[in-house]
Amino acid sequence: MTPLRRRMIDDMTLRNLSPHTVQAYVRAVAQFAKHFGRSPELLSGEDARQYLLHLVRERRASWSRYNLARCGLQFFFRTTLGRDEHFAKLPCARTPKRLPAVLAPEELRRLFDVARDVKHKALLMTLYGAGLRISEALALKPGDIDGRRMLVHVRLGKGAKDRMVKLSPQLLAVLRDYWRARRPVNWMFPQAKDPARPMDGSDAWRMVRRTARRAGIAKRVSPHTLRHSYATHLLDAGTDLRTIQLLLGHGNLKTTTIYLHVSQAKLAAAASPLDRLYAQQEQSPTS
């Protein structure tokens, strides 16, 4: 590791950025330097501008990736190098607001049924049954599963916040079967080759997608799809938005309201004014 990279990582550590953010920012700066074939400290803000344009025009990068690269480069120049480089002139892009994909109950049952490994099945059911982010699920330790109080302790979720999530009896039974079979010690879902470390997020993503294909699910399924499904099905069952916000760990209720757009119960409850128009005509007395 170069001294410059070590310094950037130390700067992010002092600001208590999440490991995921640290990894993403370091990767953004490394790709920036690779693009020009020079050390990033020898490059300028104008070089950063040209690189971001390259990502959008040539690489067809998503706006989320653009924003992530911009934030990583801004941190590097402003904090690690102590140079402003006029990053205010490189605005954050507005990302498209797409509705989340949601699995139907029968699709979820097929997904769980075709899981070939007991650990994989337990992880899939934890993502859906507790509505966790993949990083939160992989950070779980056996002691975080409180079977007596029927709670899951989510430690240092997004925004470095702890929260409690209700533990369903069905999920508890699955986790107990998994624990008896594998006896995880340090992490609830450890790596196969190195049990002292948690399962890698990219491996979990690939596992979810492979399992979804085996289940015959045509939708593009990711770990977050199970979290979206959890929230939507809670809303369908009548759970209020404020409670769902707390369970998901959303900092803003506005983030949670997106599930109003995909909840079948909420959509079905809103009768079309066209139907009411003709219902009124049928009910009106004839002359």
C-alpha positions in Angstrom: 0.0 0.0 0.0 1.4 3.4 -1.0 1.8 6.1 1.7 -0.7 8.3 -0.2 -3.4 5.6 -0.1 -2.6 4.9 3.6 -3.0 8.6 4.3 -6.4 8.8 2.5 -7.7 5.7 4.4 -6.5 7.3 7.7 -8.3 10.5 6.9 -11.5 8.6 6.3 -11.0 6.6 9.5 -10.7 9.7 11.5 -14.1 10.9 10.1 -15.6 7.5 11.0 -16.7 6.7 7.4 -18.1 3.3 6.9 -15.8 0.5 5.6 -18.0 0.3 2.5 -17.5 4.1 1.8 -13.8 3.8 2.5 -13.5 0.9 0.0 -15.6 2.8 -2.6 -13.6 6.1 -2.4 -10.3 4.3 -2.6 -11.4 2.4 -5.6 -12.7 5.6 -7.3 -9.3 7.4 -6.8 -7.4 4.3 -8.0 -9.5 4.1 -11.2 -9.0 7.9 -11.7 -5.2 7.4 -11.5 -5.3 4.4 -13.8 -7.2 6.3 -16.4 -4.4 8.9 -16.7 -1.6 6.5 -15.9 -0.2 8.9 -13.3 -0.2 9.3 -9.5 -3.4 11.0 -8.4 -1.5 13.7 -6.5 0.0 14.8 -9.8 -3.5 15.4 -11.3 -5.8 18.3 -11.0 -9.5 19.2 -10.6 -9.7 19.7 -14.4 -8.4 16.2 -14.8 -11.2 15.0 -12.5 -13.7 16.9 -14.6 -12.5 15.2 -17.8 -12.5 11.8 -16.0 -16.1 12.2 -14.8 -17.2 13.2 -18.3 -15.4 10.1 -19.6 -17.4 7.9 -17.2 -20.7 9.4 -18.4 -20.0 9.7 -22.1 -17.7 6.8 -22.9 -18.2 4.3 -20.1 -22.0 4.9 -19.9 -21.7 4.9 -16.1 -24.8 5.2 -14.0 -25.5 8.5 -12.3 -25.0 6.7 -9.0 -21.5 5.7 -10.0 -20.8 9.2 -11.2 -21.8 10.7 -7.8 -19.8 8.1 -6.0 -16.7 8.8 -8.1 -17.2 12.6 -7.6 -17.5 12.3 -3.8 -14.4 10.1 -3.6 -12.3 12.4 -5.7 -13.6 15.5 -3.8 -12.6 13.9 -0.5 -9.1 13.0 -1.9 -8.4 16.5 -3.2 -9.9 18.5 -0.4 -9.1 16.4 2.6 -6.1 14.2 1.8 -4.3 16.7 -0.5 -5.7 19.9 1.1 -6.6 21.3 -2.4 -10.1 22.7 -3.2 -9.8 22.4 -7.0 -13.2 24.1 -7.4 -15.3 20.9 -6.9 -18.4 23.0 -6.4 -18.4 23.4 -10.2 -18.8 19.7 -10.6 -22.4 19.2 -9.4 -23.9 16.0 -8.1 -26.1 14.4 -10.7 -29.8 13.9 -10.1 -30.4 10.1 -10.1 -33.5 8.6 -11.7 -36.2 7.7 -9.1 -37.1 4.1 -10.0 -39.6 2.0 -8.1 -38.1 -1.0 -6.3 -38.6 -4.5 -7.5 -40.7 -6.6 -5.1 -41.1 -10.4 -5.0 -44.6 -12.0 -4.7 -45.1 -14.4 -1.7 -45.0 -17.4 -4.0 -41.7 -16.2 -5.6 -40.2 -15.9 -2.1 -41.2 -19.4 -1.1 -39.6 -20.8 -4.3 -36.5 -18.8 -3.6 -36.1 -20.2 -0.1 -37.0 -23.8 -1.2 -34.3 -24.0 -3.9 -31.5 -22.7 -1.7 -29.0 -25.6 -1.7 -26.9 -24.7 1.3 -28.3 -24.3 4.8 -26.2 -21.1 5.3 -27.5 -19.6 2.1 -31.1 -20.4 3.0 -30.6 -18.8 6.5 -29.1 -15.7 4.9 -31.9 -15.3 2.4 -34.6 -15.7 5.0 -32.8 -13.2 7.3 -32.6 -10.6 4.6 -36.4 -10.9 4.0 -37.5 -11.9 7.5 -35.8 -8.9 9.2 -35.6 -6.5 6.3 -31.8 -6.1 6.6 -29.3 -4.5 4.3 -26.8 -7.0 3.0 -24.0 -5.3 5.0 -26.1 -5.5 8.2 -26.9 -9.2 7.7 -23.2 -10.1 7.1 -22.2 -8.1 10.2 -24.5 -10.1 12.5 -22.9 -12.2 15.2 -24.6 -15.2 16.9 -25.1 -13.1 20.1 -27.2 -10.5 18.1 -30.0 -13.1 17.7 -32.0 -12.7 20.9 -34.4 -15.7 21.0 -35.7 -14.9 24.5 -36.9 -11.4 23.6 -37.5 -12.3 19.9 -35.3 -9.4 18.6 -32.4 -9.0 16.2 -29.8 -6.5 17.3 -28.6 -4.6 14.2 -25.3 -3.0 15.1 -24.0 0.1 13.4 -26.3 0.1 10.4 -26.4 2.8 7.8 -25.5 6.1 9.5 -23.6 4.2 12.3 -27.0 3.6 14.1 -28.0 0.6 16.1 -31.6 -0.6 16.0 -33.7 -3.6 17.1 -35.8 -5.6 14.6 -38.5 -8.1 15.5 -37.4 -11.7 15.2 -40.1 -13.9 13.7 -40.5 -17.4 15.1 -40.1 -18.9 11.6 -36.8 -17.1 11.1 -35.6 -18.2 14.6 -36.3 -21.8 13.8 -34.3 -21.6 10.5 -31.4 -19.8 12.3 -31.4 -22.5 15.0 -31.3 -25.3 12.4 -28.4 -23.5 10.7 -26.5 -22.9 13.9 -26.8 -26.6 14.9 -25.5 -27.6 11.5 -22.6 -25.2 11.2 -21.9 -23.8 14.6 -20.8 -20.3 13.6 -18.6 -18.6 16.2 -17.4 -15.1 15.3 -19.9 -14.2 12.6 -23.4 -15.5 11.9 -22.5 -15.9 8.2 -18.7 -16.4 8.0 -16.6 -17.0 4.9 -16.3 -20.7 3.9 -12.5 -20.5 3.6 -11.8 -18.2 6.6 -14.5 -18.5 9.3 -12.8 -15.7 11.3 -14.1 -13.2 8.7 -17.7 -12.5 7.6 -19.0 -13.6 4.2 -18.0 -11.2 1.4 -20.7 -9.0 0.1 -20.0 -9.7 -3.6 -20.2 -13.5 -2.9 -23.6 -12.9 -1.2 -24.9 -10.9 -4.2 -23.9 -13.7 -6.6 -25.5 -16.3 -4.4 -28.8 -14.4 -4.3 -28.8 -14.0 -8.1 -27.9 -17.7 -8.7 -30.7 -18.9 -6.4 -33.2 -16.6 -8.0 -32.4 -18.1 -11.4 -32.8 -21.6 -10.1 -36.2 -20.6 -8.7 -37.3 -19.4 -12.1 -37.7 -15.8 -11.1 -37.5 -13.6 -14.2 -37.0 -10.4 -12.2 -33.5 -9.0 -11.5 -33.1 -10.0 -7.9 -30.5 -8.7 -5.5 -30.2 -8.8 -1.7 -31.9 -5.4 -1.5 -34.9 -6.9 -3.3 -35.6 -9.0 -0.3 -35.5 -5.8 1.9 -37.9 -4.0 -0.5 -40.2 -7.0 -0.4 -40.2 -7.1 3.4 -41.2 -3.4 3.6 -43.9 -3.7 0.9 -45.4 -6.8 2.5 -45.5 -5.0 5.9 -47.4 -2.2 4.3 -49.8 -4.6 2.6 -50.5 -6.1 6.0 -51.5 -2.8 7.5 -48.3 -1.7 9.3 -48.0 2.1 9.4 -45.2 3.9 7.7 -43.6 5.2 10.8 -43.1 1.7 12.2 -41.7 0.5 8.9 -39.3 3.5 8.9 -38.0 2.4 12.3 -37.7 -1.2 11.3 -35.7 -0.3 8.2 -33.5 2.2 9.9 -34.5 5.0 7.5 -33.4 8.5 8.7 -36.2 10.2 6.8 -39.8 9.1 6.5 -39.7 10.4 2.9 -37.4 7.5 2.0 -40.0 5.0 3.3 -42.9 6.5 1.4 -41.6 5.0 -1.9 -43.3 1.7 -0.8 -46.7 3.4 -1.1 -46.1 3.2 -4.9 -45.6 -0.6 -4.9 -48.0 -1.8 -2.2 -50.8 -3.8 -3.8 -53.1 -3.1 -0.9 -52.6 0.7 -1.0 -53.0 0.7 -4.8 -56.1 -1.5 -4.7 -57.7 0.7 -2.1 -57.6 3.7 -4.4 -60.6 3.3 -6.6 -60.3 4.9 -10.1 -62.4 8.0 -10.5 -63.4 6.6 -13.9 -65.0 3.6 -12.2 -66.8 5.9 -9.7 -68.1 8.0 -12.5 -69.8 5.1 -14.2 -71.0 3.6 -10.9 -72.7 6.9 -10.2 -74.4 6.8 -13.6 -75.7 3.3 -13.0 -77.0 4.2 -9.6 -78.8 7.4 -10.8 -82.6 7.0 -11.2 -83.9 6.8 -14.7 -86.4 9.4 -15.9 
